[in-house]
Amino acid sequence: MPNQHDSFDSFGFKPQILKGANEAGFVTPSPIQAEAIPYILEGRDLIGQAQTGTGKTAAFGLPTMSRIKGGDSVELLVITPTRELATQVSDELFKLGRFAGLRTVTVYGGQSSYRQVDLINRGAQVVVATPGRLLDLLGSNRLKSFAPSIVILDEADEMLDMGFLDDIKEIFKFLPVERQTLMFSATMPQPIKDLASKILRDPVNVKVTPPDENANKDIAQQYYVIEEHERDDAILRLFDSEEPSRSIIFTRTKKEADRLSTMLIAKGYGAKGLHGDMEQKSREEVIKSFKNSQLDILVATDVAARGLDVKEVSHVFNYHIPFDPESYVHRIGRTGRAGKKGIAITLVTPLEYKELQRIKKFAGADIKMQQVPTLGDVKKAHSSKLINSILGARLSDEARRLLTILEEQIDAQQLALKALSLLIEKQNISGPDSIGVNPQRLEKLLTDHRRDRPLKRGGGKGGGHSRFRKPFGDRASGKPRSKRY
């Protein structure tokens, strides 16, 4: 077992790589970094199990870039399940390796493959790729001298969920037998364990999450029981009461994501949808705007948000309850990252209540029931904040000048009332007074659940998504393949 490390200075990175870490603000290693980095520096194969947002990119990026020689060919290959994650990983590796002069290329579909191939063949040392496009390039023999000495599978369980496992197995047939292989995954289902046994050699296992900790302890999890037709009103009311700084709303369908984002924009919120039917350029622009805080709200489907790593997300909203418990854990993991506190809110109809109990059992989390605040509750809370803001406001010279002008036209009481009216009007709090299942029906719902009786009422709309992937064509490159995956 390697020694524990309290700072990045103690790992023994190359000076240029250490400078990149320092410039990026890394001071104290996270648990996955402290555990994994020494093994990776030794050249060991490794299985790292940790949730997204725990610092995995730096955990594999810093030691691997410190080990590579920095020649004119690809030495480090990172395979990620989605375009968005590929871009994020590539950006971080570029920042960490820029002082060492390492060139990084991102490879994914939807962009010119000719440009990607040209950039790689011009002498990139690091390639971050999605499985489909990488397999296309390898199968067509368009990459010259492509023999990375270090290969990393990031978010391996996501690749399984998205149907990439066969592609991954095929990709490894093109890679050198002698290599260092690292696998990172939040969970280890049996197919991933089987893959690991084929592509890794005597790996060390690093796991930083307790066995029963499926849900982040930094996330306050809540649910609200509503009627089906109240979903939009409930979202708006909760935005008014919670006042999230940056949030993601998850929907089941692409159509729902578009409709809900359009509704929020019409209500004056900075919102955009994100789903698989969007053009790649539009997807990238939306994610960039959300990361840069130009957008406050992202309305996304599960597939579109896979691998999305955005810091400072204060709230996650489940517009519909997810189809399966695993999706719930992935969704709420977009908040409460890197030691920050987060809130996850789920809207549930009476018909969906039993599904919620199944999720609670799987996640091992205390998901607390809450009542949607009334219109009066929200107005009262906003009024209290307004009073505190006014009492704590700093007096400006411009305010004094305007007051002098206005005092000649209106008395002080009328002036104060008009100013307050303007401020209250800007709050724009509206909607029905009460939202959610009435107390009598809610009590019956809880009683039925305790007695394990089937519910007789309820309703819900649902939907789904599918992924269509074109089969990989004929590979007549003649390039020899190794027997080892």
C-alpha positions as CSV (number, residue, x, y, z in Angstrom):
1,M,0.0,0.0,0.0
2,P,1.6,3.3,-1.1
3,N,2.2,6.0,1.5
4,Q,-0.6,8.5,2.1
5,H,0.0,12.0,0.6
6,D,-1.2,15.3,2.0
7,S,-0.2,17.5,-0.9
8,F,0.5,17.2,-4.6
9,D,4.1,18.2,-4.1
10,S,4.8,14.8,-2.4
11,F,3.9,12.5,-5.4
12,G,7.0,13.2,-7.4
13,F,5.4,14.5,-10.6
14,K,7.5,16.0,-13.3
15,P,8.0,19.7,-12.5
16,Q,6.0,20.9,-15.5
17,I,3.1,18.6,-14.5
18,L,3.2,19.8,-10.9
19,K,3.1,23.3,-12.2
20,G,0.0,22.5,-14.1
21,A,-1.6,21.1,-11.0
22,N,-0.7,24.1,-8.9
23,E,-2.0,26.5,-11.6
24,A,-5.3,24.6,-11.7
25,G,-5.6,25.1,-7.9
26,F,-5.0,21.6,-6.7
27,V,-3.7,21.7,-3.1
28,T,-4.9,18.7,-1.1
29,P,-5.5,15.3,-2.9
30,S,-9.0,13.9,-2.8
31,P,-9.4,10.3,-1.5
32,I,-9.3,8.8,-5.0
33,Q,-6.3,10.9,-6.0
34,A,-4.4,10.0,-2.8
35,E,-5.1,6.3,-3.2
36,A,-4.7,5.9,-7.0
37,I,-1.9,8.2,-8.0
38,P,1.0,6.3,-6.4
39,Y,-0.1,3.0,-8.0
40,I,-0.4,4.7,-11.4
41,L,3.1,6.2,-11.1
42,E,4.4,2.7,-10.4
43,G,3.0,1.6,-13.8
44,R,0.4,-0.7,-12.3
45,D,-2.9,-1.5,-13.9
46,L,-5.8,-0.2,-11.8
47,I,-9.5,-0.4,-11.2
48,G,-10.7,2.8,-9.6
49,Q,-14.2,2.9,-8.2
50,A,-15.5,6.3,-7.2
51,Q,-18.5,8.5,-8.0
52,T,-18.3,11.2,-10.7
53,G,-17.1,14.6,-9.3
54,T,-14.5,13.1,-6.9
55,G,-11.5,14.2,-8.9
56,K,-11.0,11.1,-11.1
57,T,-9.6,13.1,-14.1
58,A,-6.7,14.5,-12.2
59,A,-6.3,11.1,-10.4
60,F,-5.4,9.5,-13.7
61,G,-4.3,12.6,-15.7
62,L,-1.5,13.9,-13.5
63,P,0.4,10.6,-13.0
64,T,0.0,9.3,-16.6
65,M,1.1,12.6,-18.1
66,S,4.0,12.6,-15.7
67,R,5.0,9.1,-17.0
68,I,4.8,9.7,-20.8
69,K,7.8,10.8,-22.7
70,G,6.2,13.5,-24.8
71,G,7.4,12.4,-28.2
72,D,5.6,12.8,-31.6
73,S,3.1,10.0,-31.3
74,V,0.1,9.2,-29.1
75,E,1.2,7.8,-25.7
76,L,-2.0,8.3,-23.7
77,L,-5.5,7.3,-24.8
78,V,-8.6,8.1,-22.7
79,I,-11.9,6.5,-23.8
80,T,-15.1,8.2,-22.5
81,P,-18.8,7.3,-23.1
82,T,-20.1,10.7,-24.3
83,R,-19.0,13.7,-26.4
84,E,-19.6,16.0,-23.5
85,L,-17.4,14.1,-21.1
86,A,-14.7,13.7,-23.8
87,T,-14.6,17.5,-24.1
88,Q,-14.5,18.0,-20.4
89,V,-11.7,15.5,-19.8
90,S,-9.7,16.8,-22.8
91,D,-10.0,20.4,-21.5
92,E,-8.8,19.4,-18.0
93,L,-5.9,17.3,-19.4
94,F,-4.8,20.2,-21.6
95,K,-4.7,22.5,-18.6
96,L,-2.8,20.1,-16.5
97,G,-0.3,19.2,-19.2
98,R,0.2,22.6,-20.9
99,F,3.5,23.5,-19.2
100,A,4.9,20.1,-20.4
101,G,4.0,21.0,-24.0
102,L,1.6,18.0,-24.3
103,R,-0.8,18.2,-27.2
104,T,-4.3,16.9,-26.7
105,V,-6.9,16.0,-29.3
106,T,-10.5,15.2,-28.7
107,V,-12.1,12.6,-31.0
108,Y,-15.9,12.2,-31.3
109,G,-18.7,12.0,-33.9
110,G,-20.4,15.0,-35.3
111,Q,-17.1,16.8,-36.1
112,S,-14.8,16.4,-39.1
113,S,-12.9,13.1,-38.8
114,Y,-10.3,14.4,-41.3
115,R,-9.3,17.3,-39.0
116,Q,-9.2,14.9,-36.0
117,V,-6.9,12.5,-37.9
118,D,-4.7,15.3,-39.1
119,L,-4.3,16.7,-35.6
120,I,-3.4,13.3,-34.2
121,N,-1.0,12.5,-37.0
122,R,0.8,15.8,-36.6
123,G,2.1,14.7,-33.2
124,A,-0.5,14.7,-30.4
125,Q,0.6,12.8,-27.3
126,V,-2.9,12.6,-25.7
127,V,-6.1,11.5,-27.3
128,V,-9.5,11.6,-25.6
129,A,-12.1,9.7,-27.6
130,T,-15.6,8.3,-27.6
131,P,-15.9,4.6,-28.6
132,G,-17.8,4.9,-31.9
133,R,-15.6,7.4,-33.6
134,L,-12.4,5.9,-32.3
135,L,-13.4,2.5,-33.6
136,D,-14.1,4.0,-37.0
137,L,-10.6,5.6,-37.2
138,L,-8.9,2.4,-36.0
139,G,-10.8,0.1,-38.3
140,S,-10.1,2.3,-41.4
141,N,-6.4,2.4,-40.5
142,R,-6.2,6.2,-40.7
143,L,-4.1,6.6,-37.6
144,K,-0.4,6.1,-38.2
145,S,1.8,4.7,-35.5
146,F,-1.1,4.6,-33.0
147,A,0.3,2.6,-30.1
148,P,-0.6,4.3,-26.8
149,S,1.4,2.9,-23.9
150,I,-1.3,4.0,-21.4
151,V,-5.0,3.4,-21.9
152,I,-7.8,4.7,-19.6
153,L,-11.5,3.7,-19.6
154,D,-13.4,6.4,-17.9
155,E,-17.0,5.9,-16.6
156,A,-17.0,2.2,-17.7
157,D,-20.4,1.5,-16.3
158,E,-21.9,4.4,-18.4
159,M,-20.4,2.7,-21.5
160,L,-22.2,-0.5,-20.5
161,D,-25.5,1.4,-20.0
162,M,-25.1,3.0,-23.4
163,G,-24.4,-0.2,-25.3
164,F,-20.7,0.4,-26.0
165,L,-19.3,-2.7,-24.5
166,D,-18.8,-4.6,-27.8
167,D,-17.1,-1.5,-29.3
168,I,-14.7,-1.4,-26.3
169,K,-13.8,-5.0,-26.7
170,E,-13.1,-4.4,-30.4
171,I,-11.0,-1.3,-29.8
172,F,-8.7,-3.2,-27.5
173,K,-7.9,-5.6,-30.3
174,F,-6.1,-2.7,-32.1
175,L,-4.1,-1.6,-29.0
176,P,-0.6,-2.8,-27.9
177,V,-0.4,-5.9,-25.7
178,E,2.2,-4.2,-23.6
179,R,0.5,-1.2,-22.0
180,Q,-0.7,0.2,-18.7
181,T,-4.5,0.0,-18.5
182,L,-6.7,1.9,-16.0
183,M,-10.4,1.5,-15.5
184,F,-12.6,4.0,-13.6
185,S,-16.2,3.2,-12.9
186,A,-18.8,4.4,-10.3
187,T,-20.3,0.8,-10.1
188,M,-19.0,-2.6,-11.0
189,P,-21.7,-4.7,-12.6
190,Q,-20.7,-8.2,-13.7
191,P,-20.2,-7.3,-17.4
192,I,-17.7,-4.6,-16.4
193,K,-15.9,-7.1,-14.1
194,D,-15.7,-9.6,-17.0
195,L,-14.2,-6.8,-19.2
196,A,-11.7,-5.9,-16.6
197,S,-10.5,-9.5,-16.3
198,K,-9.7,-9.4,-20.1
199,I,-8.1,-6.0,-20.6
200,L,-6.2,-5.5,-17.2
201,R,-3.2,-7.4,-16.0
202,D,-2.9,-8.0,-12.2
203,P,-4.8,-4.8,-11.4
204,V,-4.9,-3.1,-8.0
205,N,-8.3,-2.2,-6.8
206,V,-9.0,1.3,-5.3
207,K,-12.4,2.0,-3.9
208,V,-13.1,5.2,-2.0
209,T,-16.9,4.9,-1.6
210,P,-18.3,2.9,1.3
211,P,-20.1,-0.3,0.1
212,D,-23.5,1.0,1.1
213,E,-23.1,4.6,0.1
214,N,-25.0,4.9,-3.1
215,A,-26.3,8.4,-2.4
216,N,-24.1,11.4,-1.7
217,K,-24.4,12.5,1.9
218,D,-24.0,16.1,0.9
219,I,-27.3,16.0,-1.0
220,A,-30.5,16.8,0.9
221,Q,-33.1,14.7,-0.9
222,Q,-36.8,15.7,-0.9
223,Y,-40.0,14.7,-2.7
224,Y,-43.4,16.4,-3.2
225,V,-46.6,14.5,-3.8
226,I,-48.6,16.4,-6.5
227,E,-51.3,15.7,-9.0
228,E,-50.2,15.0,-12.6
229,H,-51.6,18.4,-14.0
230,E,-49.6,20.3,-11.3
231,R,-46.1,19.5,-12.5
232,D,-45.4,22.9,-14.2
233,D,-47.0,24.9,-11.3
234,A,-45.0,22.9,-8.8
235,I,-41.7,23.5,-10.6
236,L,-42.3,27.3,-10.8
237,R,-43.4,27.5,-7.2
238,L,-40.3,25.5,-6.0
239,F,-38.1,27.8,-8.1
240,D,-39.7,30.8,-6.4
241,S,-39.2,29.3,-2.9
242,E,-35.9,27.6,-3.3
243,E,-34.2,30.3,-5.5
244,P,-31.6,27.9,-6.8
245,S,-28.3,29.5,-8.1
246,R,-27.9,26.9,-10.9
247,S,-30.1,23.8,-11.5
248,I,-30.8,20.9,-13.7
249,I,-34.3,19.6,-14.4
250,F,-34.5,16.0,-15.6
251,T,-37.3,14.9,-17.9
252,R,-38.0,11.5,-19.4
253,T,-38.4,12.6,-23.0
254,K,-36.8,15.0,-25.5
255,K,-40.2,16.5,-26.3
256,E,-40.8,17.2,-22.6
257,A,-37.4,18.9,-22.3
258,D,-38.2,21.2,-25.2
259,R,-41.6,22.1,-23.9
260,L,-40.5,22.7,-20.4
261,S,-37.5,24.9,-21.3
262,T,-39.8,26.9,-23.6
263,M,-42.3,27.4,-20.8
264,L,-39.5,28.5,-18.4
265,I,-38.1,31.0,-20.9
266,A,-41.6,32.5,-21.3
267,K,-41.8,32.9,-17.6
268,G,-38.5,34.9,-17.6
269,Y,-36.1,32.2,-16.5
270,G,-32.7,31.6,-18.2
271,A,-33.3,28.1,-19.4
272,K,-32.3,25.8,-22.3
273,G,-33.1,22.2,-23.2
274,L,-30.4,19.5,-23.8
275,H,-31.2,16.2,-25.5
276,G,-30.0,13.8,-28.2
277,D,-31.9,15.2,-31.1
278,M,-30.0,18.5,-31.0
279,E,-27.2,19.3,-33.4
280,Q,-23.8,18.8,-31.8
281,K,-22.9,22.4,-32.1
282,S,-26.1,23.5,-30.3
283,R,-25.4,20.9,-27.5
284,E,-21.9,22.3,-27.0
285,E,-23.1,25.9,-26.9
286,V,-25.8,25.0,-24.3
287,I,-23.3,23.2,-22.1
288,K,-20.8,26.0,-22.4
289,S,-23.4,28.6,-21.5
290,F,-24.5,26.6,-18.5
291,K,-20.9,26.1,-17.3
292,N,-20.2,29.9,-17.7
293,S,-23.4,30.8,-15.7
294,Q,-25.0,32.4,-18.7
295,L,-27.8,29.9,-18.2
296,D,-29.4,29.3,-14.8
297,I,-31.4,26.2,-15.7
298,L,-30.6,23.1,-17.9
299,V,-33.6,20.9,-18.8
300,A,-32.1,17.6,-19.8
301,T,-32.9,14.0,-20.6
302,D,-30.9,11.2,-18.9
303,V,-28.8,10.3,-21.9
304,A,-27.9,13.9,-22.7
305,A,-26.7,14.6,-19.2
306,R,-24.5,11.4,-18.9
307,G,-21.0,12.4,-17.8
308,L,-22.0,16.0,-17.5
309,D,-19.6,17.6,-14.9
310,V,-20.6,21.1,-14.0
311,K,-19.6,22.5,-10.7
312,E,-21.8,24.7,-8.4
313,V,-25.1,23.1,-9.4
314,S,-27.2,23.8,-6.3
315,H,-30.4,21.9,-7.2
316,V,-31.5,18.9,-9.2
317,F,-35.2,18.5,-10.0
318,N,-36.8,15.3,-11.2
319,Y,-39.8,16.6,-13.2
320,H,-40.8,12.9,-13.5
321,I,-39.6,10.1,-11.3
322,P,-36.8,8.3,-13.2
323,F,-37.5,4.9,-14.7
324,D,-35.0,3.0,-12.5
325,P,-33.2,3.5,-9.2
326,E,-29.7,3.7,-10.9
327,S,-30.9,6.7,-13.0
328,Y,-32.0,8.4,-9.8
329,V,-28.5,8.1,-8.3
330,H,-26.9,9.3,-11.5
331,R,-29.3,12.3,-11.7
332,I,-28.9,13.6,-8.2
333,G,-25.1,13.1,-8.4
334,R,-25.0,16.3,-10.6
335,T,-25.3,18.3,-7.4
336,G,-23.5,18.1,-4.0
337,R,-20.1,17.7,-5.7
338,A,-16.6,18.3,-4.4
339,G,-17.7,18.8,-0.8
340,K,-20.5,21.3,-1.8
341,K,-24.0,20.9,-0.4
342,G,-26.8,20.2,-2.9
343,I,-30.6,19.6,-3.0
344,A,-32.4,17.0,-5.0
345,I,-36.2,17.4,-5.5
346,T,-38.5,14.8,-7.0
347,L,-42.1,15.4,-8.1
348,V,-44.2,12.3,-7.4
349,T,-47.9,11.5,-8.2
350,P,-49.9,9.1,-6.0
351,L,-49.5,6.4,-8.7
352,E,-45.7,6.7,-8.6
353,Y,-45.4,6.6,-4.8
354,K,-44.5,2.9,-4.6
355,E,-41.8,3.4,-7.3
356,L,-40.4,6.1,-5.0
357,Q,-40.2,3.6,-2.1
358,R,-38.2,1.2,-4.4
359,I,-35.8,4.0,-5.2
360,K,-35.4,4.9,-1.5
361,K,-34.6,1.4,-0.7
362,F,-32.0,1.1,-3.5
363,A,-30.3,4.4,-2.7
364,G,-30.3,3.8,1.0
365,A,-31.1,7.4,1.4
366,D,-33.5,9.4,3.6
367,I,-35.7,11.1,1.0
368,K,-37.9,13.4,3.0
369,M,-41.5,14.3,2.1
370,Q,-42.2,18.1,1.9
371,Q,-45.2,20.2,1.2
372,V,-45.2,22.6,-1.8
373,P,-45.2,26.1,-0.2
374,T,-48.4,28.1,-0.7
375,L,-48.4,31.3,-2.6
376,G,-48.8,33.2,0.6
377,D,-45.8,31.4,2.2
378,V,-43.5,32.3,-0.7
379,K,-44.7,36.0,-0.8
380,K,-44.1,36.2,3.0
381,A,-40.6,34.7,2.6
382,H,-39.7,37.1,-0.2
383,S,-41.0,40.0,1.7
384,S,-38.8,39.1,4.6
385,K,-35.7,38.9,2.4
386,L,-36.7,42.2,0.7
387,I,-36.9,43.9,4.1
388,N,-33.5,42.6,5.1
389,S,-32.0,43.6,1.8
390,I,-33.3,47.2,2.2
391,L,-32.0,47.5,5.7
392,G,-28.6,46.2,4.8
393,A,-28.3,48.2,1.5
394,R,-25.4,50.7,1.1
395,L,-26.4,54.3,0.4
396,S,-25.1,55.6,-2.8
397,D,-24.5,59.2,-4.0
398,E,-26.8,58.6,-7.0
399,A,-29.6,57.5,-4.7
400,R,-29.2,60.8,-2.7
401,R,-29.3,62.8,-5.9
402,L,-32.5,61.0,-7.1
403,L,-34.1,61.5,-3.7
404,T,-33.5,65.2,-3.8
405,I,-35.3,65.4,-7.2
406,L,-38.2,63.2,-6.1
407,E,-38.8,65.0,-2.9
408,E,-39.8,68.1,-4.9
409,Q,-42.6,66.1,-6.6
410,I,-43.9,63.6,-4.0
411,D,-44.1,63.2,-0.3
412,A,-41.9,60.7,1.5
413,Q,-44.6,58.1,2.3
414,Q,-45.9,58.0,-1.3
415,L,-42.3,57.8,-2.5
416,A,-41.5,54.8,-0.3
417,L,-44.7,53.0,-1.2
418,K,-44.1,53.4,-5.0
419,A,-40.5,52.2,-4.6
420,L,-41.5,49.2,-2.7
421,S,-44.3,48.4,-5.2
422,L,-41.7,48.4,-8.0
423,L,-39.5,46.0,-6.1
424,I,-42.4,43.7,-5.3
425,E,-43.6,43.7,-8.9
426,K,-40.2,42.6,-10.0
427,Q,-40.5,39.4,-7.9
428,N,-43.2,38.2,-10.2
429,I,-44.6,35.5,-7.9
430,S,-47.8,33.9,-9.2
431,G,-49.7,30.7,-9.6
432,P,-52.4,28.9,-7.6
433,D,-52.4,29.3,-3.9
434,S,-52.1,25.6,-3.0
435,I,-50.2,22.9,-5.0
436,G,-50.0,19.2,-4.2
437,V,-52.2,16.4,-3.0
438,N,-54.6,17.6,-0.3
439,P,-53.9,16.4,3.3
440,Q,-56.8,13.9,3.5
441,R,-55.8,12.1,0.3
442,L,-52.1,12.3,1.3
443,E,-52.9,10.6,4.6
444,K,-54.8,7.9,2.8
445,L,-51.8,7.4,0.5
446,L,-49.5,6.9,3.4
447,T,-51.9,4.6,5.2
448,D,-52.4,2.5,2.0
449,H,-48.6,2.2,1.7
450,R,-48.2,1.1,5.3
451,R,-50.9,-1.6,4.8
452,D,-49.3,-2.5,1.4
453,R,-52.6,-2.0,-0.4
454,P,-52.7,-1.2,-4.1
455,L,-53.6,2.4,-4.9
456,K,-56.8,2.9,-6.8
457,R,-56.2,6.4,-8.1
458,G,-53.5,8.3,-9.9
459,G,-52.2,9.0,-13.2
460,G,-49.0,9.8,-15.0
461,K,-47.5,10.4,-18.3
462,G,-44.3,8.8,-19.3
463,G,-42.0,8.3,-22.2
464,G,-38.7,6.8,-23.0
465,H,-35.7,7.1,-25.2
466,S,-33.8,4.8,-27.4
467,R,-30.4,4.8,-28.9
468,F,-29.8,3.8,-32.5
469,R,-26.2,3.1,-33.4
470,K,-25.1,2.2,-36.9
471,P,-23.2,-1.1,-37.0
472,F,-19.5,-0.9,-37.6
473,G,-18.7,-1.7,-41.2
474,D,-16.1,-4.0,-42.8
475,R,-12.6,-3.7,-41.5
476,A,-10.3,-4.8,-44.2
477,S,-7.3,-2.8,-43.1
478,G,-5.0,-5.8,-42.8
479,K,-3.6,-4.5,-39.6
480,P,-2.5,-7.3,-37.3
481,R,-4.5,-7.6,-34.1
482,S,-3.2,-8.8,-30.7
483,K,-4.7,-11.8,-29.0
484,R,-5.0,-9.9,-25.8
485,Y,-8.1,-7.7,-25.4
